[in-house]
Amino acid sequence: MIEQFLEEMRERHGDDIRGITLPDGSRDYVRERSQQGDVDTLMFMIQLAYLMGLQTGYAVGDLDDNDDDAAPHTSGPLQA
C-alpha cells in the first residue's frame, strides 16, 4: 500500500517535490543512515514529516473554516 501511494505521489507531484531544497548534507546523511541500517532514525524522519504535513493541512483547513475575514490562502500543489 505504501509503495503504491509513493509512486502515485511521485507521478503527481514529483517535479514540485524535487524542487525543494534541503539543508546541505541531507542526502549523505540519509544514505549513511540507510547503509548503517538505522531504520529507527529513518522512520523517525518519516513520522516527523508526516506529522508536520498533517498539522499544516489541519491549520489550512481550520483557517478556511473559522476565519471569514482572513485573506484567502493560496494552496500549493500539494494539499493535505
Buried (B, 14 or more C-beta within 10 A) or exposed (E): EEEEEEEEEEEEEEEEEEEEEEEEEEEEBBEEBEEEEEEEBBEEBEEEEEEEEEEBBEEBEEEEEEEEEEEEEEEEEEEE
